[in-house]
Amino acid sequence: MAIKSFPLVLFRCVALLSALLFAQAAQAILPIEHWRTANGAKVYFVANRGLPMVDVSVEFPAGSAFDLPSKPGVAALTNSLMRLGAQGLAEDEIERRLADIGAVLNNRFDSDRNGLTLRTLSDPRWRDEALQLMTRILAAPDYPQPVFERERSRLLAGLKESERLPATQASREFQRAVFGDHPYGRRAYEIEALDRITRDDLVAFHRNFFVADRAVVAIMGDVTRAQAEAIAEQLTRGLPRGKGSAALPDPAPLMKGIERFVPHPASQSHIYVGAPGIKRSDPDFFAIFVGNHILGGGGFVSRITEEVRQKRGLAYSAYSTFSPTLSAGPFTIGMQTQRDQAQEALAVVRKTLREFVANGPTEKELTAAKQNIIGGFPMRIDSNRKIHDYLGMIGFYDLPLNYLETFVPQVQRLTVAEVKAAFARRIDPERMVTVVVATDDATAP
Amino acid sequence: MPRSRLLLAALCALPLLLPSPLLAARPTGDVAVRELDNGLRVIVKTDRRAPVVVSMVWYRVGSMDEHNGITGVAHVLEHMMFKGTRRVPAGEFSRLIAAAGGRDNAFTSRDYTAYFQILQKTELPLSLRLEADRMNNLLLSRDEFAKEIKVVMEERRWRTDDRPQSVLYERLMASALKAHPYRHPVIGWMSDLETLTVEDTQRFYDQWYGPNNATVVIVGDVVAEEVFALAQKYFGRIPRKTLPQRKAQTEPPQLGIQRLTVKAPAEQAQVLMAWRVPRLQKPAEEWEPYALDMLEGVLSGNAAARLPQRLVRDQRIAVSAGAGYEGVGRGPGFFLLAGTPVAGRSAADIEAALRRELQRVVDEGVSEAELNRVRAQIISADVYQRDSMFFQARLIGVLETVGLSYRDLDLFIERLQAITAEQVREVARKYLVDDQLTVAYLDPQPLDSAAPRIKPPAGVRHGN
């Protein structure tokens, strides 16, 4: 609820959080076990008996990018309504049972991924009940009509509120301008499409995309291999067979720079600059990852933070990220600044980007970035939660099982020339989308 | 952060309570404490799950130690703590931590200011050396201040000014309290930020930053005696400080219900209700704070709780509804209810619905099944949170800084579990009464009513 989000505690920087989104990479001497269930689901497992709990997730390539262009929102509703009634169990009964055993069931949803994550105590008295509930919800959501209607109107209310915020307007305009008609150009929900969606759309989406053959199961924690095998079988047994979603197309490159200025009465301008970035499978992944760390992903020591915040005091948060996903997710530079400084901040960011793409990082910067990333490697895998996240990512994006082992060497061997070349191949500073929301200038697209 | 049942549930890091098989599997986190001669307390919790250490320094000073005219200075000082000493120039702190593979940041609340680094365990000496240096040797330059105060003003715009919900809470607290400094926002009022000087910041640092007003909290794969030796080496020579007298600034009794309206650009109305209630001060003797915490759990501690179940799912009167108990802190406690109406319903409708739920608690009490559900959440949360070293360190730091103790963690879980249905009903009846209440309504305004205040950036061109 709202109450939880009041700012009683202020953090010095929010950019770090955004920067870390990119950092979905790691290595380690982690013994990842991998197999397939009887009906074809991929399973990734690491045992850890240190705490009496287990994390389990099941995901499908069925995120918002797999919506029909005419009905954005079906994928996300399929996800969020799954737990609101399954196999005859009403939503209240499901929530009561989960709460009674202290289990935490979360929805997992983004442009690519659609599924559930469960955290439960590992004692079978609680674990079994939690897994039974998760199994029912995954395989047999009821999508009751009255619940569907209620949730749609709640959603509409939330979207209308959110659409007024300059941050939402800016990210929506940015996404549309960067991706055009590509599936990544659509939001998880679009207000005008909600009325067109019916319960049948959810049922059909679930049947078509939640198929065993495409399921990725990740299990981390206090269970044996034999128990993990049984859990994976149980979770996927009720899923239909099928080929699931098709591959996503590549986004079209930007042919020229695009600028959108959107009026809004907010005190700060919300600024985004960017373009399509890279896929998760891109051979330049590590060069881009390390390069972005130097450009704007490394928090206080990155160039964008240095230029925008440290030197000029223009913004609280200024960062750059890549979102390496199934298709080429966005490269994004973001910041907020007092509206009469928007132009100055924009000029600083553009100059910083141009210089970085033209010249690459310095040797000193590359060394510092490597020190930080390699020295920080142990912190990437210092909790069950983080390791479980890696299992899910390795499974979903078909990364090699030794991905974590190769992480440090891949970073270590990069040269300035490689980073520079990778950015030059991917990023053209003259062909960027620029969105500024909260300027008095009207858009004329 | 110390908020609500989640916090208290969160507060239970080392429970011994349940006759449960969990206990057998539970790694005992050893905690050791040492106080140096200069008054610095050092608390070490060993956690060997990864070769990592979380290092924090907590100062017992936050926005509640400010006064009118310099609100926000505690938080501004937090920002300035990264701007250099004689040995470590501006920006170098974060560069050194980054080069060691670490991550660093800081946070400020009403009650405390804390700084942290997360590092490989071998890098702990670097963290302590740098923290000891800036505890005693901070250089506050006019130039750095001039830039950083702009950053903080941007932070205020971003965090509060452009977010109606944040404004609603800020104004609610400013109305609910008349004398106690909790009435000021942690980030400070904008006009105070505009007139704050580097001298104000220097004075605040000189007054409050010393070893006898600080606690070092270390969680990770470390040996306590080695940590104590490092702490002695780096912090041992910093002289004790004479701290300013902490004046109570006691809030006078509230004399009746208070209401306010906040007009802001928004789509929907919102209601925020805050009752002044006791906070946790004597964890072994009091029971009311625990009962308030359990009440919060019954009302909105999980998806099956009363407010989401009844107001959102059953009656369909609210888009969202929730409760919160702020009972861990150095200042007054509050119990909060909040709700957002569905389209076609008003703020008054939501207030009435929230009041009906409270009346049900008073009239009919809560069920054993509901209490058991909240208890189960407490037990499981206690296990889950041990997955995060950062969280454990933060918990210890909060408790120690607000005048409680990490040693109370066991007690919290025990006392929470023992709360009865009658006790929950009793605190609702006794404290959630109109004379102790402040109600704030968000009155939604169309976007275009808020005229742009400032000219557009010169030279901005139209889009293509």
Interface residues (C-beta under 8 A of the other chain):
Chain A: M1 A2 I3 K4 S5 F6 P7 L8 V9 L10 F11 R12 C13 L16 R49 G50 L51 P52 M53 E91 D92 E95 R96 L98 A99 D100 I101 G102 A103 V104 R119 T120 L121 D123 W126 R150 S153 R154 L156 A157 G158 K160 E161 R164 L165 P166 D222 K256 G257 I258 E259 R260 F261 P263 H264 P265 A266 S267 Q268 S269 G298 G299 F300 V301 E306 R309 Q310 K311 R312 G313 L314 A315 Y316 S317 Q336 T337 Q338 R339 D340 Q341 A342 Q343 E344 A368 Q371 N372 I373 I374 G375 G376 F377 P378 M379 I381 D382 S383 N384 R385 V436 T439 D440 D441 A442 T443 A444 P445
Chain B: M1 R3 S4 L6 S20 P21 L22 A25 R26 P27 R49 A50 P51 V52 H75 E78 H79 F82 G91 S94 R95 A98 A99 A100 G101 G102 R103 D104 N105 A106 F107 T108 S109 R110 I118 L119 Q120 E123 A146 K147 E148 I149 K150 V151 V152 M153 E154 E155 R157 W158 R159 T160 D161 D162 R163 Q165 S166 Y169 P185 V186 I187 P265 A266 E267 Q268 Q270 L272 S300 N302 A303 A304 A305 L307 Q309 V312 R313 R316 V319 S320 A321 G322 A323 G324 E326 L336 A338 T340 V342 A343 N372 R373 A376 Q377 I379 S380 A381 V383 Y384 R386 D387 S388 M389 L447 D448 A450 A451 P452 R453 I454 K455 P456 P457 A458 G459 V460 R461 H462 G463 N464
